[in-house]
Every structure is written in C-alpha cells, then in structure tokens.
Amino acid sequence: MQGIESIIPLILVFGIMYFLLIRPQQKKLKDHQQMVAALRRGDQIVTQGGVIGKVTKVKDGENEVEVEIAQGVSVRVVRGTIAQVLNKTEPAKG
C-alpha cells in the first residue's frame, strides 16, 4: 500500500503536465500544418523571419513555395517557416 501512495502524486503531475503543456502544443502544431497545407497562389503570408509576401507558386511534391516579396523579386520559402497567412484568396469556382 505504501508504494502505490508514493506513485500517485507522480501520476497526477504527469497528467497535469500533459493537459497543460503537451496537448496544447500538439494542437498548435496540427493547426500550423493544416494552415501550410491549405496555402494557395495569391495568399499573402508572413515568414518566421518577418518577410511579408504573396505566394506565386505552390509546389505540391516539394516542401517549398515561391513567394513574391517585391515586384519582380521572388524567393523560395520552406513551408515550415511560414508563420501566418494574412489574406486568404477565395477558391476558384468551377
């Protein structure tokens, strides 16, 4: 009986840490992955470095997108470094 009573606080601490730290972080990661997967041409984005640009090409097979940061200036950006989508374009009606 003495051994079980000493393990219960450890289990409670782990349970509290799971619900306060691990679970919200997993949800945030899942939301970010969905945002990046839903990128389309014309979306205005912000990278983690603070660069604001417009998506000009989405490469499906690769892990990058082409972003126009100024007129005539395009850079390739790794999808994981996109921090935020500012303006979402409407899907094409067909």
All heavy atoms as an XYZ file, in Angstrom:
723
protein
N       0.802     -1.192      0.000
C       0.000      0.000      0.000
C       0.851      1.266      0.000
O       0.468      2.240     -0.605
C      -0.868      0.003      1.260
C      -2.327     -0.214      1.109
S      -3.027     -0.044     -0.464
C      -4.692     -0.029     -0.005
N       1.969      1.205      0.695
C       2.841      2.379      0.797
C       3.423      2.749     -0.568
O       3.564      3.924     -0.877
C       3.977      2.101      1.800
C       4.805      3.301      2.148
C       4.027      4.311      2.985
O       2.983      4.018      3.550
N       4.543      5.512      3.049
N       3.740      1.781     -1.437
C       4.333      2.047     -2.752
C       3.365      2.727     -3.697
O       3.734      3.628     -4.453
N       2.100      2.311     -3.645
C       1.088      2.907     -4.532
C       0.833      4.361     -4.147
O       0.685      5.223     -5.013
C      -0.220      2.086     -4.466
C       0.029      0.691     -5.066
C      -1.333      2.786     -5.220
C      -1.140     -0.247     -4.903
N       0.806      4.651     -2.873
C       0.562      6.021     -2.408
C       1.684      6.967     -2.820
O       1.458      8.151     -3.020
C       0.378      6.040     -0.900
C      -0.904      5.368     -0.451
C      -1.015      5.269      1.058
O      -0.082      5.700      1.760
O      -2.040      4.753      1.528
N       2.896      6.468     -2.954
C       4.009      7.338     -3.351
C       4.051      7.554     -4.872
O       4.630      8.524     -5.342
C       5.339      6.752     -2.871
O       5.585      5.504     -3.497
N       3.420      6.665     -5.630
C       3.413      6.795     -7.093
C       2.271      7.701     -7.566
O       2.385      8.357     -8.593
C       3.311      5.398     -7.749
C       4.585      4.619     -7.455
C       3.091      5.505     -9.240
C       4.558      3.201     -7.974
N       1.190      7.777     -6.822
C       0.017      8.568     -7.218
C       0.369     10.041     -7.488
O      -0.066     10.593     -8.491
C      -1.126      8.419     -6.192
C      -1.698      7.003     -6.295
C      -2.222      9.453     -6.423
C      -2.759      6.681     -5.271
N       1.153     10.718     -6.649
C       1.493     12.121     -6.960
C       2.267     12.262     -8.281
O       2.060     13.226     -9.027
C       2.355     12.563     -5.787
C       1.970     11.671     -4.678
C       1.615     10.359     -5.305
N       3.133     11.304     -8.590
C       3.869     11.362     -9.854
C       2.924     11.240    -11.048
O       3.075     11.941    -12.054
C       4.921     10.259     -9.910
C       6.113     10.424     -8.981
C       7.001      9.188     -9.008
C       6.894     11.648     -9.375
N       1.946     10.346    -10.926
C       0.971     10.176    -11.999
C       0.139     11.447    -12.160
O      -0.128     11.888    -13.282
C       0.077      8.949    -11.718
C       0.918      7.673    -11.795
C      -1.088      8.881    -12.691
C       0.208      6.429    -11.330
N      -0.247     12.068    -11.063
C      -1.007     13.316    -11.132
C      -0.201     14.440    -11.775
O      -0.728     15.202    -12.588
C      -1.472     13.727     -9.736
C      -2.603     12.894     -9.133
C      -2.847     13.307     -7.692
C      -3.860     13.036     -9.959
N       1.075     14.545    -11.415
C       1.932     15.575    -12.001
C       2.072     15.352    -13.507
O       1.981     16.294    -14.297
C       3.318     15.603    -11.312
C       4.305     16.443    -12.106
C       3.186     16.138     -9.910
N       2.258     14.116    -13.925
C       2.366     13.823    -15.346
C       1.061     14.157    -16.074
O       1.066     14.727    -17.162
C       2.731     12.359    -15.587
C       2.854     12.028    -17.041
C       3.954     12.440    -17.769
C       1.846     11.324    -17.689
C       4.060     12.152    -19.122
C       1.935     11.033    -19.036
C       3.050     11.444    -19.755
N      -0.063     13.811    -15.466
C      -1.367     14.117    -16.068
C      -1.586     15.613    -16.226
O      -2.050     16.082    -17.266
N      -1.239     16.380    -15.221
C      -1.379     17.839    -15.283
C      -0.460     18.411    -16.353
O      -0.866     19.276    -17.135
C      -1.097     18.466    -13.904
C      -2.218     18.096    -12.929
C      -0.948     19.969    -14.001
C      -1.934     18.449    -11.485
N       0.775     17.934    -16.424
C       1.715     18.429    -17.441
C       1.221     18.092    -18.839
O       1.375     18.897    -19.760
C       3.112     17.864    -17.202
C       3.751     18.456    -15.984
S       5.529     18.385    -15.902
C       6.083     18.709    -17.503
N       0.621     16.919    -19.008
C       0.108     16.539    -20.326
C      -0.974     17.518    -20.774
O      -0.951     18.024    -21.890
C      -0.447     15.115    -20.296
C      -1.106     14.714    -21.590
C      -0.342     14.365    -22.698
C      -2.486     14.724    -21.723
C      -0.943     14.020    -23.897
C      -3.096     14.380    -22.914
C      -2.320     14.030    -23.994
O      -2.916     13.697    -25.171
N      -1.932     17.819    -19.900
C      -3.039     18.686    -20.284
C      -2.657     20.157    -20.358
O      -3.287     20.928    -21.076
C      -4.227     18.486    -19.340
C      -4.987     17.235    -19.626
C      -4.892     16.141    -18.802
C      -5.782     17.145    -20.766
C      -5.598     14.982    -19.078
C      -6.483     15.986    -21.052
C      -6.392     14.895    -20.213
N      -1.632     20.582    -19.635
C      -1.240     21.995    -19.661
C      -0.139     22.309    -20.674
O      -0.066     23.439    -21.154
C      -0.796     22.443    -18.273
C      -1.885     22.499    -17.213
C      -1.293     22.943    -15.880
C      -3.012     23.428    -17.630
N       0.719     21.343    -21.007
C       1.851     21.623    -21.879
C       1.838     20.836    -23.184
O       1.918     21.416    -24.269
C       3.166     21.329    -21.138
C       3.446     22.158    -19.901
C       4.699     21.677    -19.205
C       3.579     23.611    -20.274
N       1.736     19.541    -23.099
C       1.915     18.692    -24.277
C       0.722     18.783    -25.216
O       0.880     18.982    -26.420
C       2.180     17.234    -23.852
C       3.475     17.170    -23.032
C       2.252     16.317    -25.049
C       3.723     15.845    -22.346
N      -0.467     18.644    -24.709
C      -1.665     18.631    -25.556
C      -1.874     19.946    -26.315
O      -2.129     19.929    -27.515
C      -2.880     18.297    -24.702
C      -4.099     17.987    -25.499
C      -5.132     17.303    -24.617
N      -6.338     17.073    -25.374
C      -7.531     17.506    -25.026
N      -7.672     18.191    -23.908
N      -8.585     17.259    -25.764
N      -1.752     21.124    -25.668
C      -1.908     22.372    -26.427
C      -0.827     22.546    -27.512
O      -1.101     23.064    -28.591
C      -1.782     23.468    -25.374
C      -2.132     22.810    -24.098
C      -1.677     21.388    -24.231
N       0.391     22.089    -27.230
C       1.462     22.196    -28.217
C       1.163     21.316    -29.427
O       1.405     21.717    -30.566
C       2.802     21.800    -27.590
C       3.984     22.059    -28.479
C       4.194     23.531    -28.745
O       3.814     24.387    -27.963
N       4.803     23.842    -29.877
N       0.630     20.117    -29.210
C       0.267     19.235    -30.319
C      -0.856     19.845    -31.153
O      -0.847     19.762    -32.380
C      -0.161     17.865    -29.797
C       0.975     17.042    -29.255
C       0.512     15.733    -28.631
O      -0.655     15.580    -28.278
N       1.425     14.790    -28.501
N      -1.819     20.492    -30.508
C      -2.921     21.135    -31.227
C      -2.400     22.299    -32.065
O      -2.805     22.480    -33.216
C      -3.974     21.623    -30.237
C      -5.206     22.198    -30.911
C      -6.223     22.651    -29.879
C      -7.500     23.159    -30.472
N      -7.392     24.078    -31.548
N      -1.496     23.075    -31.503
C      -0.920     24.206    -32.227
C      -0.141     23.717    -33.446
O      -0.227     24.304    -34.530
C      -0.009     24.999    -31.288
C       0.528     26.265    -31.869
C       1.335     27.022    -30.828
C       1.890     28.300    -31.410
N       2.702     29.034    -30.441
N       0.611     22.639    -33.306
C       1.362     22.070    -34.413
C       0.422     21.564    -35.504
O       0.656     21.794    -36.691
C       2.256     20.931    -33.919
C       3.085     20.215    -34.975
C       4.088     21.158    -35.610
C       3.790     19.025    -34.356
N      -0.652     20.912    -35.114
C      -1.623     20.402    -36.078
C      -2.287     21.552    -36.841
O      -2.456     21.487    -38.060
C      -2.681     19.567    -35.363
C      -3.682     18.930    -36.281
C      -4.685     18.106    -35.500
C      -5.756     17.552    -36.409
N      -6.803     16.862    -35.660
N      -2.653     22.623    -36.144
C      -3.252     23.789    -36.789
C      -2.287     24.427    -37.788
O      -2.685     24.835    -38.882
C      -3.678     24.824    -35.753
C      -4.856     24.368    -34.911
O      -5.548     23.403    -35.314
O      -5.075     24.978    -33.841
N      -1.001     24.511    -37.430
C       0.009     25.087    -38.320
C       0.170     24.226    -39.567
O       0.250     24.738    -40.685
C       1.352     25.228    -37.595
C       2.405     25.865    -38.438
N       3.329     25.122    -39.134
C       2.658     27.166    -38.729
C       4.121     25.933    -39.801
N       3.732     27.182    -39.571
N       0.183     22.910    -39.402
C       0.306     22.014    -40.548
C      -0.888     22.145    -41.482
O      -0.730     22.132    -42.699
C       0.461     20.565    -40.080
C       1.806     20.284    -39.457
C       1.893     18.901    -38.831
O       0.880     18.268    -38.551
N       3.111     18.433    -38.591
N      -2.090     22.303    -40.938
C      -3.277     22.494    -41.766
C      -3.213     23.827    -42.511
O      -3.588     23.912    -43.677
C      -4.545     22.432    -40.918
C      -4.875     21.053    -40.426
C      -6.082     21.046    -39.488
O      -6.504     22.074    -38.987
N      -6.606     19.850    -39.247
N      -2.730     24.877    -41.842
C      -2.609     26.185    -42.478
C      -1.646     26.122    -43.649
O      -1.926     26.616    -44.737
C      -2.129     27.234    -41.467
C      -1.890     28.600    -42.077
S      -0.945     29.712    -41.023
C       0.655     28.941    -41.003
N      -0.510     25.469    -43.448
C       0.507     25.375    -44.501
C       0.012     24.493    -45.650
O       0.253     24.795    -46.819
C       1.835     24.844    -43.907
C       2.825     24.499    -44.988
C       2.420     25.880    -42.953
N      -0.714     23.444    -45.332
C      -1.233     22.559    -46.380
C      -2.297     23.251    -47.221
O      -2.489     22.908    -48.382
C      -1.796     21.284    -45.757
N      -2.992     24.235    -46.652
C      -4.068     24.926    -47.362
C      -3.586     26.144    -48.143
O      -4.399     26.876    -48.695
C      -5.142     25.342    -46.368
N      -2.288     26.369    -48.202
C      -1.765     27.518    -48.952
C      -2.124     27.403    -50.418
O      -2.099     26.326    -50.999
C      -0.242     27.592    -48.828
C       0.315     28.230    -47.579
C       1.824     28.144    -47.596
C      -0.120     29.661    -47.445
N      -2.433     28.529    -51.035
C      -2.698     28.553    -52.468
C      -2.138     29.851    -53.053
O      -1.816     30.782    -52.318
C      -4.185     28.391    -52.770
C      -5.052     29.502    -52.260
C      -6.497     29.338    -52.679
N      -6.843     27.961    -52.779
C      -7.751     27.317    -52.056
N      -8.439     27.954    -51.197
N      -7.997     26.054    -52.189
N      -2.041     29.855    -54.346
C      -1.492     31.005    -55.054
C      -2.340     32.246    -54.764
O      -3.557     32.206    -54.792
C      -1.507     30.708    -56.554
C      -0.756     31.681    -57.346
C      -0.672     31.221    -58.775
N      -0.503     32.405    -59.580
C      -0.954     32.571    -60.784
N      -1.598     31.610    -61.373
N      -0.752     33.684    -61.412
N      -1.679     33.343    -54.447
C      -2.361     34.600    -54.152
C      -2.472     34.908    -52.673
O      -2.788     36.038    -52.308
N      -2.213     33.937    -51.794
C      -2.264     34.190    -50.355
C      -1.126     35.110    -49.942
O       0.006     34.976    -50.405
C      -2.139     32.885    -49.567
C      -3.350     31.983    -49.702
O      -4.372     32.451    -50.216
O      -3.251     30.813    -49.302
N      -1.420     36.044    -49.065
C      -0.375     36.908    -48.519
C       0.069     36.305    -47.202
O      -0.767     36.010    -46.333
C      -0.896     38.321    -48.315
C       0.200     39.311    -47.977
C      -0.294     40.748    -47.973
O      -1.491     41.009    -48.051
N       0.615     41.682    -47.855
N       1.384     36.115    -47.042
C       1.915     35.400    -45.879
C       2.992     36.206    -45.160
O       3.519     37.179    -45.704
C       2.521     34.041    -46.295
C       3.658     34.251    -47.293
C       1.476     33.121    -46.873
C       4.712     33.210    -47.232
N       3.299     35.770    -43.948
C       4.429     36.295    -43.180
C       5.287     35.104    -42.802
O       4.788     34.102    -42.290
C       3.964     37.019    -41.895
C       5.164     37.505    -41.088
C       3.036     38.162    -42.217
N       6.601     35.202    -43.048
C       7.502     34.127    -42.656
C       7.956     34.346    -41.217
O       7.737     35.411    -40.639
C       8.741     34.069    -43.566
O       9.500     35.267    -43.386
C       8.349     33.916    -45.023
N       8.612     33.345    -40.648
C       9.104     33.475    -39.281
C      10.178     34.550    -39.173
O      10.396     35.096    -38.102
C       9.642     32.136    -38.785
C       8.542     31.143    -38.529
C       9.069     29.797    -38.069
O      10.264     29.564    -38.015
N       8.152     28.903    -37.747
N      10.830     34.864    -40.283
C      11.835     35.919    -40.289
C      11.239     37.304    -40.419
O      11.956     38.300    -40.379
N       9.903     37.383    -40.626
C       9.247     38.677    -40.713
C       9.066     39.181    -42.129
O       8.643     40.312    -42.325
N       9.376     38.379    -43.126
C       9.224     38.788    -44.516
C       7.765     38.604    -44.928
O       7.181     37.546    -44.721
C      10.145     37.955    -45.441
C       9.943     38.332    -46.889
C      11.594     38.134    -45.040
N       7.188     39.657    -45.498
C       5.806     39.603    -45.964
C       5.831     39.482    -47.483
O       6.568     40.199    -48.155
C       5.028     40.865    -45.560
C       4.984     40.988    -44.040
C       3.620     40.850    -46.137
C       4.378     42.279    -43.538
N       5.030     38.564    -48.015
C       4.997     38.387    -49.457
C       3.729     37.689    -49.905
O       2.884     37.311    -49.102
N       3.615     37.537    -51.226
C       2.453     36.891    -51.826
C       2.899     35.599    -52.485
O       3.886     35.583    -53.220
C       1.820     37.814    -52.865
C       0.550     37.255    -53.484
C       0.004     38.181    -54.539
C      -0.960     39.142    -53.883
N      -1.702     39.951    -54.864
N       2.181     34.519    -52.223
C       2.510     33.214    -52.790
C       2.227     33.260    -54.289
O       1.122     33.601    -54.709
C       1.687     32.093    -52.120
C       1.967     30.759    -52.783
C       1.987     32.027    -50.634
N       3.252     32.933    -55.102
C       3.079     32.920    -56.549
C       3.042     31.512    -57.115
O       2.487     31.290    -58.171
C       4.204     33.710    -57.247
O       5.463     33.174    -56.869
C       4.125     35.177    -56.895
N       3.666     30.567    -56.414
C       3.669     29.189    -56.894
C       3.732     28.245    -55.702
O       4.546     28.414    -54.796
C       4.882     28.948    -57.788
C       4.884     27.580    -58.469
C       6.178     27.303    -59.225
C       6.314     28.212    -60.422
N       7.509     27.880    -61.229
N       2.835     27.257    -55.701
C       2.830     26.234    -54.656
C       3.297     24.942    -55.300
O       2.668     24.454    -56.232
C       1.419     26.061    -54.053
C       1.423     24.966    -53.004
C       0.927     27.364    -53.455
N       4.391     24.412    -54.816
C       4.945     23.170    -55.353
C       4.443     22.014    -54.507
O       4.778     21.904    -53.337
C       6.464     23.239    -55.363
C       6.996     24.387    -56.210
C       8.491     24.457    -56.197
C       8.962     25.613    -57.043
N      10.402     25.697    -57.106
N       3.605     21.166    -55.122
C       2.959     20.087    -54.375
C       3.937     19.040    -53.857
O       3.906     18.661    -52.707
C       1.895     19.401    -55.234
C       0.695     20.315    -55.470
O       0.429     21.160    -54.600
O       0.052     20.175    -56.517
N       4.808     18.548    -54.720
C       5.690     17.455    -54.333
C       6.819     17.891    -53.423
O       7.438     17.080    -52.753
N       7.094     19.177    -53.394
C       8.227     19.679    -52.614
C       7.736     20.371    -51.354
O       6.562     20.641    -51.184
C       9.043     20.648    -53.474
C       9.596     19.994    -54.727
C      10.366     20.971    -55.589
O      10.958     21.910    -55.042
O      10.355     20.785    -56.803
N       8.665     20.680    -50.494
C       8.348     21.303    -49.210
C       8.622     22.804    -49.264
O       9.128     23.374    -48.316
C       9.171     20.628    -48.106
C       8.660     20.989    -46.737
O       7.516     21.367    -46.568
N       9.523     20.885    -45.747
N       8.297     23.432    -50.397
C       8.576     24.859    -50.527
C       7.518     25.532    -51.381
O       6.786     24.882    -52.128
C       9.963     25.089    -51.119
C      10.135     24.519    -52.501
C      11.563     24.624    -52.999
O      12.484     24.419    -52.201
O      11.720     24.918    -54.184
N       7.437     26.850    -51.235
C       6.561     27.675    -52.054
C       7.388     28.838    -52.588
O       8.417     29.194    -52.015
C       5.343     28.214    -51.258
C       4.428     27.100    -50.827
C       5.776     29.032    -50.083
N       6.925     29.409    -53.687
C       7.591     30.584    -54.238
C       6.795     31.800    -53.804
O       5.574     31.852    -53.963
C       7.639     30.486    -55.761
C       8.576     31.487    -56.381
C       8.797     31.197    -57.856
O       9.316     30.104    -58.157
O       8.425     32.047    -58.669
N       7.494     32.798    -53.239
C       6.842     33.973    -52.675
C       7.430     35.220    -53.328
O       8.651     35.376    -53.414
C       7.057     34.033    -51.143
C       6.438     35.282    -50.555
C       6.491     32.797    -50.475
N       6.549     36.105    -53.787
C       6.978     37.379    -54.358
C       7.014     38.401    -53.230
O       5.984     38.701    -52.622
C       6.013     37.826    -55.459
C       6.462     39.094    -56.139
C       5.526     39.500    -57.259
O       4.304     39.271    -57.127
O       6.018     40.052    -58.252
N       8.227     38.924    -52.939
C       8.373     39.868    -51.828
C       8.384     41.314    -52.313
O       8.181     42.232    -51.533
C       9.632     39.560    -50.990
C      10.882     39.547    -51.848
C       9.452     38.248    -50.265
C      12.164     39.367    -51.069
N       8.635     41.508    -53.607
C       8.554     42.819    -54.254
C       8.261     42.551    -55.718
O       8.396     41.419    -56.181
C       9.866     43.591    -54.099
N       7.854     43.576    -56.435
C       7.508     43.362    -57.833
C       8.726     42.857    -58.601
O       9.757     43.516    -58.662
C       6.988     44.644    -58.461
C       6.424     44.412    -59.835
C       5.380     45.429    -60.188
O       5.083     46.307    -59.398
N       4.819     45.296    -61.365
N       8.598     41.647    -59.137
C       9.678     41.042    -59.902
C      10.717     40.315    -59.064
O      11.681     39.793    -59.595
N      10.558     40.290    -57.741
C      11.515     39.619    -56.857
C      10.808     38.463    -56.156
O       9.929     38.666    -55.330
C      12.088     40.590    -55.796
C      13.078     39.865    -54.897
C      12.718     41.788    -56.446
N      11.195     37.245    -56.519
C      10.600     36.054    -55.916
C      11.662     35.251    -55.185
O      12.804     35.187    -55.625
C       9.957     35.169    -56.983
O       8.851     35.821    -57.552
N      11.258     34.661    -54.077
C      12.156     33.795    -53.304
C      11.435     32.481    -53.029
O      10.217     32.422    -52.994
C      12.586     34.448    -51.968
C      13.447     35.659    -52.200
C      11.384     34.811    -51.117
N      12.219     31.439    -52.852
C      11.659     30.148    -52.455
C      11.710     30.077    -50.938
O      12.730     30.367    -50.326
C      12.460     29.007    -53.068
C      12.324     28.953    -54.555
C      13.032     27.800    -55.204
N      13.959     27.093    -54.358
C      15.024     26.444    -54.789
N      15.305     26.419    -56.066
N      15.807     25.796    -53.963
N      10.588     29.658    -50.346
C      10.470     29.611    -48.891
C      10.040     28.209    -48.484
O       9.130     27.632    -49.087
C       9.422     30.645    -48.400
C       9.222     30.550    -46.902
C       9.834     32.045    -48.792
N      10.679     27.664    -47.474
C      10.289     26.366    -46.928
C       8.947     26.540    -46.227
O       8.746     27.493    -45.473
C      11.359     25.846    -45.946
C      10.914     24.560    -45.288
C      12.677     25.655    -46.663
N       8.024     25.621    -46.491
C       6.667     25.743    -45.955
C       6.633     25.870    -44.432
O       5.802     26.581    -43.887
C       5.827     24.532    -46.360
C       5.438     24.524    -47.798
C       4.594     23.286    -48.081
N       4.290     23.180    -49.486
C       3.054     23.128    -49.955
N       2.044     23.136    -49.141
N       2.844     23.044    -51.248
N       7.502     25.172    -43.743
C       7.501     25.184    -42.282
C       7.852     26.529    -41.682
O       7.579     26.782    -40.509
N       8.461     27.419    -42.469
C       8.856     28.731    -41.938
C       7.767     29.778    -42.110
O       7.975     30.923    -41.746
C      10.150     29.236    -42.608
O       9.921     29.400    -44.004
C      11.294     28.276    -42.371
N       6.624     29.390    -42.647
C       5.519     30.337    -42.788
C       4.808     30.436    -41.441
O       4.328     29.451    -40.903
C       4.555     29.894    -43.903
C       5.296     29.934    -45.233
C       3.317     30.777    -43.928
C       4.529     29.355    -46.387
N       4.785     31.643    -40.905
C       4.235     31.847    -39.565
C       2.753     32.187    -39.584
O       2.016     31.801    -38.679
C       5.001     32.960    -38.856
N       2.303     32.898    -40.630
C       0.934     33.392    -40.613
C       0.467     33.645    -42.036
O       1.253     34.044    -42.898
C       0.894     34.691    -39.814
C      -0.452     35.301    -39.621
C      -0.367     36.585    -38.814
O       0.713     37.070    -38.494
N      -1.506     37.147    -38.483
N      -0.819     33.442    -42.288
C      -1.439     33.811    -43.555
C      -2.270     35.054    -43.273
O      -3.202     35.023    -42.471
C      -2.328     32.673    -44.109
C      -3.026     33.117    -45.377
C      -1.501     31.425    -44.371
N      -1.899     36.169    -43.929
C      -2.595     37.428    -43.683
C      -3.908     37.517    -44.451
O      -4.952     37.790    -43.878
C      -1.700     38.617    -44.070
C      -0.416     38.765    -43.268
C       0.419     39.901    -43.825
C      -0.723     39.012    -41.809
N      -3.838     37.341    -45.770
C      -5.027     37.413    -46.624
C      -5.165     36.123    -47.387
O      -4.266     35.730    -48.120
C      -4.920     38.576    -47.618
C      -4.955     39.914    -46.928
O      -5.504     40.054    -45.852
N      -4.358     40.912    -47.553
N      -6.285     35.482    -47.232
C      -6.555     34.213    -47.894
C      -7.324     34.501    -49.170
O      -8.286     35.256    -49.179
C      -7.400     33.338    -46.958
C      -7.478     31.920    -47.367
C      -6.267     31.201    -46.811
C      -6.417     29.726    -47.071
N      -5.315     29.153    -47.751
N      -6.910     33.888    -50.285
C      -7.640     34.035    -51.533
C      -8.812     33.065    -51.542
O      -8.772     32.022    -50.903
C      -6.749     33.756    -52.760
O      -6.211     32.452    -52.642
C      -5.636     34.762    -52.858
N      -9.841     33.430    -52.247
C     -11.018     32.567    -52.374
C     -10.738     31.454    -53.347
O     -10.074     31.677    -54.373
C     -12.218     33.389    -52.842
C     -12.655     34.441    -51.862
C     -13.101     33.883    -50.528
O     -13.752     32.825    -50.511
O     -12.762     34.488    -49.494
N     -11.211     30.245    -53.088
C     -11.008     29.147    -54.035
C     -11.748     29.435    -55.342
O     -12.790     30.077    -55.358
C     -11.582     27.924    -53.329
C     -12.341     28.427    -52.171
C     -11.912     29.825    -51.897
N     -11.183     28.936    -56.433
C     -11.788     29.143    -57.742
C     -13.120     28.411    -57.824
O     -13.245     27.271    -57.380
C     -10.846     28.647    -58.832
N     -14.102     29.078    -58.381
C     -15.424     28.456    -58.547
C     -15.454     27.730    -59.878
O     -15.092     28.287    -60.890
C     -16.522     29.507    -58.488
C     -16.618     30.171    -57.149
C     -17.694     31.225    -57.107
C     -17.711     31.890    -55.736
N     -18.677     32.963    -55.687
N     -15.907     26.487    -59.858
C     -15.858     25.738    -61.086
C     -17.035     24.971    -61.335
O     -17.964     24.752    -61.794
